[in-house]
């Protein structure tokens, strides 16, 4: 089955606006659908396209970049002959797939764009890792676009729930709740999304097999195996540290504070020794890193505490499969418990991970806030996520709390408001209940959260 991805509209916008003056780099975690959408775009929007996969490219092709960039007629002739594709001036797309495998091709973009004959898409992961950029000049003629797993909106489109999707959007725009019947249906669909996730292979396996969670789990475990192989091959000097962090993500997120605790890997290590491993996980987009902000203000990065970090999985469905073995899933009747809302253990981390995933896909950097009370000997304020409205004239903070249970309090937000009230625009409590407007902001169901904030932009 073919999945509809919102990123396609960004590709159309790039083609329309760049007019061959820039190349576009699509970066994202492995298996998020970068190659698929690039090929679909080439097939539908150009008279011809060539996909050069540098994971398997021939020596003839790689040598072409080394020997013929000063003779582009020969350069393009070799590509045309090797791939048996006729190239048409201003009507052909050339795709450099897995560009991180051959950085020389990325450097060549400068000359190829200046030549002006064809359009260029690049796809890749781990784009910023040092060994992929040390010996090349990054082209200024390159725009970037991040690709994430399917969000809940795209999952609903894949499940052919377009009518319900429009109804959710309309209700959000009107700031009203769904009819109770549709609320329950939307909530159930969101629970499906929590378990299946947004990796295209998993979604296709699930929907293409009559909503079989076990088929989706098989696909996800294949992806997790691929990620483990990537860590072994790519992380090099610090691969054991990256592996330790990766395997312990469910353990970190299942604790109350959900922060990375290095003692679970090595009691003698400090966070400055884990800068590169954490960067690797974040840059690979396998994980979304969320740092503590010690002074919530307009420039949260200025008060970022790099020794206090949460490490969310880039895809919530992958988190479920990473957290539970196949035997645990069967013996615990896990899927049934989550679908019925009766899994007390770890359900909070699954919901919180999904909101982190949504925020990251919206282009938001992730921050959280806690305050330790000496008098109470515990944290008296814990805000899951903090974002700003990004206004240049009237900056406001938007605290977000994620509640997986229907019974909860807002004591943390109340204390946060007392401390930083003048800085707050509105608050959001993401919960299993229907949409509500309250004095301090909004209580919003998880299935409606994707409606918040602007779409991600290229940078």
Secondary structure, DSSP 8 states (H G I E B T S, - for coil): -----THHHHHHHHHHHHTTS-EEEEE-STTSSHHHHHHHHHHHHSSEEEEEETTT--HHHHHHHHHSTT-HHHHHHHHHHHHT----TTTEEEEEETGGG-HHHHHHHHHHHHH-SSEEEEEESSTT-GGGTTTS---TTEEEEE--S--HHHHHHHTT-HHHHHHHHHHHHHT----HHHHHHHHHHHHHHHHH-S-HHHHHHHHTTTS-HHHHHHHHHHHHHHHHHHHHHHSGGGHHHHHHHHHTHHHHHTSSS-B--GGGT-TT--GGGGHHHHHHHHHTTSEEEEEEESS-SS-GGGGEEEEEEEEEESSHHHHHHHHS-HHHHHHTTHHHHHHTT---SSHHHHHHHHHHHHHHHTT--EEEEEEEETTTTEEEEEESEEEE---SSS--EEEEEE--SSS---HHHHHHHHHHGGGB--EEEEESS--EEETTEEEEEGGGGGGSS------
